[in-house]
Amino acid sequence: GGEAEMVARHDTLFELRFTEEVLPLLDRVGHMPLPPYIDRPDEGADRERYQTVYAQRAGAVAAPTAGLHFDEALLEKIAAKGVERAFVTLHVGAGTFQPVRVDKIEDHHMHKEWLEVGQDVVDAIEACRARGGRVVAVGTTSVRSLESAARDGVLKAFSGDTDIFIYPGRPFHVVDALVTNFHLPESTLLMLVSAFAGYPETMAAYAAAVEHGYRFFSYGDAMFITRNPAPRGPEDQA
């Protein structure tokens, strides 16, 4: 078999150099990351379940799990209502799931992830705005992609690395609504949701989710959030 050499360490993440192609190796020996409430080993069917029906490129360490709620039949129903779709690419990295371990969240540094927002996406969003529509992102990965491509306030085609960290107080330039799963406490994903919806509103939604037994994480439930025009952060609580 092949060999791997550790060439660098980044906090709790390790950078490895392999003697063979990585993706075929992962196909042979890799396991799908099932959430903790599914008490069984991963199986072959999970390779299909843990993937969106519209996935095209290999490169992410995890699926954009909000997209798992959409099958072909649902996408057809949405299209029949006049909703148009545009696709971005973001290769999710392991750093996305790392907890924030600093006292001040603005001191947290995101690991870089590669993304691509094509000109076709920019044109589709401009056309949507022109007719009074709104931009609904499916998953925090889509939000990070679009907001990375609009860091100066104007959405432009972009291909490259991003280390954008969206937390309460950061503005949104593109996304009007968001479909997302329920995330881990102290995660950058939850902070993005809090920035989008407001901290008290997010905590209330999570409390209701726990009360009603909603499922969290990869195979869990999702929520639809509209952007709060004046979101409050944790420091605004009485």
ZIFENWO-V621139 format. One record per run of one state. SS is the DSSP state (helix for helix, strand for strand, loop for the rest). FROM is the first residue (numbers start at 1). TO is the last residue. If there is no record, write none. Layout:
# ZIFENWO-V621139
ss=SS from=FROM to=TO
ss=SS from=FROM to=TO
This chain:
# ZIFENWO-V621139
ss=loop from=1 to=3
ss=strand from=4 to=10
ss=loop from=11 to=12
ss=strand from=13 to=18
ss=loop from=19 to=21
ss=helix from=22 to=29
ss=loop from=30 to=45
ss=helix from=46 to=49
ss=loop from=50 to=64
ss=helix from=65 to=69
ss=loop from=70 to=71
ss=helix from=72 to=80
ss=loop from=81 to=88
ss=strand from=89 to=90
ss=loop from=91 to=93
ss=helix from=94 to=97
ss=loop from=98 to=98
ss=strand from=99 to=99
ss=loop from=100 to=104
ss=helix from=105 to=107
ss=loop from=108 to=112
ss=strand from=113 to=117
ss=loop from=118 to=118
ss=helix from=119 to=130
ss=loop from=131 to=135
ss=strand from=136 to=138
ss=loop from=139 to=139
ss=helix from=140 to=148
ss=loop from=149 to=157
ss=strand from=158 to=162
ss=loop from=163 to=176
ss=strand from=177 to=181
ss=loop from=182 to=186
ss=strand from=187 to=187
ss=helix from=188 to=197
ss=loop from=198 to=198
ss=helix from=199 to=211
ss=loop from=212 to=221
ss=strand from=222 to=226
ss=loop from=227 to=233
ss=helix from=234 to=236
ss=loop from=237 to=238
